[in-house]
């Protein structure tokens, strides 16, 4: 690859929602845009988070000059601790974004030596062969940036996550003028957020959300409990302003909320009137009509405040019949069942619940089709790469770009692991595929949980386990104790005692036909005989673990 070419290496975020990570590479240098994680699917039994495979980065880490963060959501910053354990480079982002990063790194003991460099809107930063320009964008978190990148082969626009609020509240707006000015001399390639391409028109504005919330606050009889994303500082400000206007006090439950509120107040992003915040221990001093509670758990997380309240397990808060619960966030795919369960439990306890599908109480932070079209018409790139979306989102965004004037062979749908190389003469080619597999993190184990382990966990979850214990006399080979059979997640032992007794007879038969001392052969014969027996009698195939103890 010559010095007049640019390769884009997608490590995550293409063909999926989450794990956003894109490497910009020349022959002399590399810069990474975002370093996000993804939360596990239902079939990832026991897995905590999913992160990109950093092999390509680590193999070329001498070229890595910096990491640029578009904003502070987990799917853009969450994998940083695992990368920064192995590389020592500056990390650039807004002050609020880096505040969230610092808190995350502190949990991993990495905050003391991390080189965090805050940038402001319209800053221009040299990173290796690249010059990064930072343009403010509106999103569901404050201080997000879109990027204008000057490269050896021309200009690149990386929108990050954005929406175009036509009537912004509190100055949170996407600066289309800055994108337009940067693009005047021509843009080689644009990478753009695809999450909401299937939604027509424009997203609701925060001003419209505040109008809906104001009506709710003015008519509520009892307590108002608002659950939202802990990073949505702008929405928190709206809730606090409305509570103040209605003469209500505000209490907070949830560690992440406390942490982000403190960070936002410290940086001047959150204005809280004196005396409006009260502790949970003070709630009995006020009537229900005088209270608003900000609580975690908008996605049905089992340990969050909202879920614990719905299950009657919160130490300080319980559900009251006149409570009004406002879930001011979208239902993230994969969390719908958990959220629905929480809503049903709240209704069982007599509460009323408002959520996005029924009321205009949440505005997505991702651009709808109308806004994506406006960004395409503003930038007018030669090449277009849809990012941040499942495969169907990428295809539909590709079609939208073609409809906006991008040539069909210049609108590129690619997935993780497929590099794209751009040359100074305006040509493009696909590079050699590289490893971009998902790395599963389970506790302190990184990457040690593979498909075989997941398959075993799936089998344990679906079929259970049978443990066979036999004590064998070492001299004679005769059974001196057992066989005992222990069922774990397989059958209720009392109800199926007759089946387990039959299984014991099979074990005795197997033992009689094995030469004394052939312990491993005995274990294998017991395992295969019991699996055949359980499949025939019960139609189940548990994990069978024979323990043969010689004494």
N, C-alpha and C positions, 0 to 999 in steps of 0.2 A: 504494500500500500504506500503510495507516494505522499509527500507532504501536502499535496494539493487534492487530497481526498478526505472524506469524512465518513466514518462508519458508525451506525447506530446499532447498539446491542441491547435488545429488550430482554431484561432479566425477569420481569414480572409486570402484570397489569394489562397484558394483551390476551384477550380470550377469557378474562375473569374480572371480577370486581374485587380489587384489593391487591396488595403486594406490588405496588407501583415502583418501578425501578428501571431506569434507562441510562446506559453508558454512552457517552459521546467520545469517540476515539479517533485520533490521528496517529501518525507514526511516531510522534514525539510525546504526546500527552493524552490524558484521559480525564474526563470530568463526569461525575455521576449525578444525575438528577433524580432526587427522591430515593428513599430506601425503606419501603414499607413492608408491613406484614399482612397476613390474611388470617382470619379466625378459622378454626377447624370446622369441617363438615361433620355431620352426624356419624359418618363411618370412620372418622379419625378418633377411635376410642382412646381416651386418656391423653390425647395430644393437646398441648397448651396453645401453641401458635404455629403458623406456617410461614416460613421466610424464604427468600430467593436463594438459589445456589450461587455462591460468590466465587466459585472456582476461577471463572474468567477474570474477575477483578484481581484475585490474589496472585494469579499467574503473571499478571502485568502490573502489579502494585507499584513498581518503580515509576510507572508512567502516570499514576493517579495523582492529580494535583489538587483535587477538592471535591466536596460533595455539596450540592445545591439543593435546598429544600423549598418546595413551592408553598407548603403550609403545614400545620401541625397535627393533622389527623393521623391516626395510627397506621392507616394503609399507605402513608407517605413517609412516616418517620420511625415506625415501630421496630424495624429490623436493624436500626443503627447500632444498638449495643453489640450485636453479634459481629458486625463488620468492623467496628472500631476496636474490637479486641485484637484485630490482626493488621490494621493499617493505621498510620498516624498522619492524617491530613486535615486541613481546615474544613469546618462545616459552616456553610453560609445559609442564613435564613433571617426572617424578621425577628425582632426582639421577643415577641410573644411565642413564636415557633420555637426559638432556641430556649426559652424558659421552660417549655414543655419537654424539650429534648434533655435539658439539664436534669430535670426531675427524673426522667426515665433512666438516664445514665447513672444517676446517684444510686438507684436501686441495684445496679450491676457493679458499683464501685469504680465507675469509669469517669466520673465527673471532674476529678481533680486535675487530670491531665488533658482532657478533651479540649481541642482548639476550636472554640465556638466564636464565629465572627458575625455579628449582627449587621444587616444591611437595611437601608431605608428605601422607600419608593423612589424610582428613577435613578438609583445608584447604578454605576457601571463598573464591574469588577473583572479584572484580568485573572483568568485561571488557565494556566498552560497556554495552549494555542487558541483559547476562546475568550471572548469578552461577553460577559453576561449583563444584560440590562433587566432591571426589575420593575415590572408594571403592576400597580395595584389591581386586584380583581375582587369582585364580590363573591363570597362563598358562605357556607354555614359555619365559618370560623373566621375570626378577625385576622387581619394582617396576612392575607394570602397574596401570592404573587403569580402572575404570568411571566414568562421569560422571553426576551428577545436575545438570541445568541448569535454573535458574529463569529463566523468560522472561516477556515481557509477556502471553503467552496461557496461561500455566500451566507445569507442570513437565514436563521431558523427561528420559528415561533413555536414555543412549547406553552400551551395555554394554562397548564395545570387544571385544577378543578375550578370552574367558574360558573356564574350566571350573570345575566345582564338585567339588573334591577332598573326599570324605567323610571322609578320614582324613589330613589334611595333614601333610607332613613339613617340619620347620624353619619352621613358621609361615606357609607360603605358601598362603593360603586366600582364597577369595572371600567377602567379608563380606555375606552375604545379609541380615543384620540391618540393616546400614546402608542397603541398597537398600529394605528393607521400611519403615524409619522415614521415609525420604525420600518414599516413595510413599503414606504414610498419608492425606495430604490430597488425593490423586488425581493421576494422571499423564495428561497430554494425549496424549503419544505416546512409544512406546519404539522404539528402533532396536537390533537385536540381531544378533550374530554367527551366521551361517547355515552355516558351513563343513561341520560334521559332522552336519547335521540328518538325513542318511540313515542314520546309525549309531544303532542302538537302545540304550537303557539309558544307562549311565554309562561314561565313559572310565576306563581303568586309572589307578590312583593312583600317585604317585611312590614311595610306600611299597612297593607291589607290584612296581614296577620294581626297586627296590633289593634286594628279596628275590631276584628273578631274577638280577640282576647278582652278588649275593653267592654264589649257587650256581655261577655261571660262574667267578668268581675263585677259588673254593676247589678247583675240579677242573682248571683249566687247567694244562698241563704246561710250555708254553713262554711266549713273550711274549704279552701281551694288548694288542691295539691297538684303541683305541676311537675311532670317528669320530662326531662329533655336530655340531649347530649351534653355532657359536662363541659365540652369545649365551645358550646354555642353562647359566647359571652353577650352577643347582641340581643339574643332572645332573653337572656337573664336580665339584661338592663330593662327591656320592655316590661317584664313581669314585676320587677322592683318598682319601676315608675308607676305602673297601674296600681300596685298594692299601696303605694304612698298616696296616690290620688284618692283611693277608696278608704283611707284611714286604717289600713291593715298592717300588721307586723309580718315580717318574713323570717321563717326559720329554715335551716338547711340540714339535710340528712344525706350523707354519702361522702366518703373520703375524697373521691375525685372532684366532686363539686367544691368542697372546701379548698382543695389545693389550687384549682383553677380560678376560683373567686379571689383568693389571696394574691395569685400571680397577676390577675387582671387589675385588681385595685392598686397593687404596687406599681404597675406600669402606667396607671392612669387611664385604663380602658373601661373601667367600671366605676360609675358614680353611685354611691350608696348614701342616701340621706342619713344624717346622724340619728341614732336611736331606733331605726326601723328594723335592724337585725336583732333577733332574740335567740337564746339558746333553747334547745328542746326541753330542758328542765324547767323553763319558764312558761311553757304553754298553758299550764293550769291557771295562770294569772290573767288569761284573756278569754273572752268568749269565742266560740267557733267562728262567728261572723267577723272577727277581728284578725283572722289568721290566714296567711298564705304559706305553704310549705314547698320548698324546692327539694325534690328527691331524685335519687338515681334509680335506674331500672327501666328505662323506656323500651329496652329490647328484651325484657323478660329475664334478665340475668338472675340466676337463682339466689345469689348472695346479696343482691342489691336491695335497697330500702323498700322499693315498691313491691317486689316479690315477697319479701319477708312480712310486710304488712298484710298482703293478700293471703298469706298462709297463717297469719296470726302469730308470727314468730319474731316480730320486731320488739326489741327490749324496751323502747321508749314510746313507740307509736302503735296505735290500734285503729282499725277502720271504724268510722262512725256512720250511722245511717244517712245523715245529711251531707256527707262529704261529696265533693265534686272533684273527680280526678281528670286532669287534662294531660293527655299524652301528646306533647308537642314535638313529635319527631316522626319520621317515616318508619314503616315496618321494613327492616332490612330483610331481604330474602334469606331464608334459613332460620330466621327468628320468629316467623309468623306464629308457629304453634305455641311457642313459649309465651309470646305476648298475649295471644288469645286465651291461654290458660289463666294468666294473671287477670285479664279483664273479666272472665267468667267468675273467678273467685271473688273479685271485688263486688260484682253484682250480687253474688250469694250473700255477702255481708251487708247488703242494703245500700251500697254506694252507687253513684252515677258516674259514668265514664264517657269522656269525649275523646275522639281520636281522629286522625287525619281523614280516613275514608268517609267519615260522617260529617265532619265540620272543617272549616277552613282555618285550622289552628297550626298548620305547619307549612312552611315554604321550602321546597327542596333547594339545596345549594348548587344543584347541577343544572346546566342550561337545557331547556327544551329545544325542539327542532327549530323554532323561530329564532331563538337566540344563537344556535349553532350556525344557522344560515347567515345571520348578521355578522358573526365573527369571520366566516369564510369570505363574505363579500368585503369585509374590512381589510383582511390580510391578502387575499388573492394569491395564494401560493402556487408555485409550479407543481410541486409534488404535495400529496396529502397523505398522512398516516393517522387513522383513527386509533386512539388509545383509551385506556381506562374503561373497559367494557367487556361483557361476554361476547362470544363470536358473532351472534346475531346483531348486537349493537354496532360492532365494527363494520359489518356488511351494510347495515342501513345508513351508517354515517358516511361510508364510502359512496353510496348512491346519492346521498344528499350533496356531497362535494361535487360529484359529476354534474348534478343538476345546477350547481352554482358556477360551472364553467371549468372545473378541473378536468383535464383530458382523462379519458377512461383508463389508459395504461399508466397514468401518473397518480391514480388514487389507489393506494396500496394497502391491502388487508394482510397483515402479518401477525404471527403469534410469537410467544416467548421462544427464544433460541434461534430466531432467524435474523441475522444481521442484514442491514441494507447499507450499501456503499454508494456515496454520492461523489462525483468527480467535478473538477473545476470547469470542465467543458459542458456541464449541464446534464451529463449522462448519469445513469443509475444502474446498479446491478445488485443481485442478491449475493451475500457472502456465504461462507461455509457455515453450516449449522454448528451450534455449540451447545453444551449442556446447560439447560435452564430448568432442571427438575425442581420440584418443590422440596424443601428441606423441613422435616417435621421436628419440632422442639417439644420434648417431653421432660419436664423438670430441668435437670442439668444436662440431660442428654440431647445432643444436637446431631440429627442425621442418623442416629442409631436405630430409629424406628422406621423400618422400611416396609415394603409391601408384604413380606412374609410375616413380619410381626403383626401388622394390621390384620392380616388374614387370620392369624391365630387369635387375636383379640376379638375379631368378629365372630369366630367360631365359639369362643368362650361365652360371648354375650348372647349368641343365638341358641346354643345347644347345652351350655353348661359343662361341668367337669365331674368325672367320677374318679375317686382315689381308692385304690386297692392296697391294703396293708397286709403283708404276710411275714411272719417270723419263721425262719427255716433253721433247723438244727444243722450246723455246719458239718458234723461228722456223719450223720445218717441221711441227711437230705430230707428228712420228714418235717412236715409242718408242725411246729410246736405252739403256734398261736395264730389265730385267724382262720380263714381270710375275713377281714373286716372291710366293709364298703362304705365310703363316705360320699354323699351326693352334695355337690355345690352348684346350685343353679340348674340342676338337671331334673330331679323329681322330688316331690314331697315324700320323705322316707317312710312315714307312717302309712300313707295311702298306698304306696307301691312297695310295701315290704315283701310281698310275694314275688315280685319281679326281682328284687335285690337278692332274695333267698335263692331263686333259680340261678342268678348270676354267680353266687357263691359255689353252687354245684358245678357250674361250668369251669370255674377256676380250679376246683379240686380235680376235675377230669384232666385238665391241661397239665396240672402238676404231676399226676400219675404217669404221664407219657413223656416226661422230660428227665433226662439223665441227671442225677444229683451233681450239683456244682455248676451247671450251665445256667447261671443266674440271668444273663442277658437274653438268652434264648427263651427262658421262662417269662420274662417281662414282655417280650415281643409277642409271644403266643397268647398271653393273657390279654394284651391290648387288642390284638386283631380279633380274638374270639368274642370278647365283650362288645366290640363295636358292631360285629355282625349280629350278635344277639339283640342288642338294643335297637338296631335299625329294623330287624324283623318284627320284634314284639311291640315297640313303641313308635317306630318311624322316626327316631331321633338318632343323632350321631355325635355324642358328647366327646370331649377330650378325655381319654382314659390314661391315668397316671398310675402304673403299678410300682409299689414300693416293696421290694423284697429285702428283708433284713436277715443276715446270717449271724447266728449266735453259737 
